[in-house]
Amino acid sequence: MRFDAAQVLANARAAETDDLLDRVTAYRAGLEPEALDLLEMELHRRGVTAAQIGDHARQYASCLRAADGMVLMCSSCRKPAVTVAWGWHRIWGKVPIFPKRFRYCAEHQPPGDQSE
C-alpha cells in the first residue's frame, strides 16, 4: 500500500485528540514513520505538549499486547485493551450463539472485573 500524506493529514485533522494520543503512544509501533510525524504535528498544532503525550503513554504501559508486541484493541472500541473476559458471540447483537473471549478497555471492562 502506498503512503498518502494528504489522506493521513485529513484523517488526523478529523480525529479527536484522545484518538490521536492513542495512536502516537499505544499504537506507535504499527505506524509508518511519516504518518507518526504528521500525527504528532497535528497534536502540537492543537496545543498538546510532549509532557502530555508522555503522560498519556504511561497510562498504557500495562495494556494487553500480541506476541509480536503490538497493543491489542478493545473489542468494543479503538482504545487499548487492558483485560480479557468471556462473553457471548451474538447474532444481530441479541441471540447468544457460542462463548468467546473479548478484549476490553478500562471503559468497557465488565462489572466486577478489576484485572486492569
N, C-alpha and C positions, 0 to 999 in steps of 0.2 A: 504494500500500500504506500502511496506517495504522500509525503508530508505536505499539508496545505496550511501555511501560516495564517492566511486570511480566515480560513474556516475555524482554526483553533482560537484566534483572537476574537472572532464573532461569538463563539461558544463561551469564552471566558467572560466577555462583556455581559452576556445574558445570564450567567450563573450567579447564584447567591454567594456571598463572601464565605460562609461556612463550607459550602461545597468546594470552593477554590482552596480554602485552607486544608480540607481533607485531601485534595488531590496533590498539593505540593508537600504534604507531610506524610500521611499514611500510605498513599498510593504512588509516592515519588518513584519507586523502583520500576514501575511499569510505564513511565512516561518517556517520550523522546526528549533528549536534552533541549531541543529547540522549543518544544511545547512547554517544558518546565520554565524556561526563560520567559516565555510570553505570559504564563500564568502568574509567575512571581511579579512581573512588570505590572500586570493588572491589579494585583493585591497592593503593591506600592502606590499605584495611581489612586486607589481607594483609601490610602492613608494607613494601611496595615504595616506595622513595623516588623523588623527582623525579630525583635524580642517577642512580639505577639505570635509570630509564626513558630518560634521555638517553644513557647508555652503550649501552643496547640499540638505540636509534635509530641511533647512529653505526655499528654493525656492518652495517647495511643501506643505507648511503649509496651503495654501488655495485651494488645489485641491479638486475635487469632491469626495464624499465618499458615499458608500452604507449605508443603515440603520444600518448595523452591524459595521460600522466604517471603513470597508476596502476601500482602494483607488480604484477608478474606472479607467479603462484603456481607452485610446483613441480608437475610432472605426477604426482608420487608422493605428495605430502603437502600440508599447508597452509602450509608455510614459504615465504618469498620466494625466488624463483629467482635464481641467480647465473650460470648458464651454460645454453647450448642445445647439444644434440648430436643427431645422427641415431641413430635406433633403429628397431625394427620394430613396427608395429602388429600385434598378435597376436589371434587368435580363441581364446577360452577361456584366454587367457594362455599358450598353447603354440604354436599354428601361426602362423608369420610370414606375413603377407599382403602388406604393402607398407611401404616405408620411410617414416618420419615423423620430424619434428623434435620433440623433447621438451625441456621446461624442467626444470632440476634445481637443487635447493638444495645447500648445501655437503655435507649428509649423504648425499644420493643421487647426487651427481656421479659419473659413470663413472670407473673407474680410469684414470689416465694423463691425464685432462683437468684441467689446472691453470689454466683461464682465469678463475678466480674473481677 
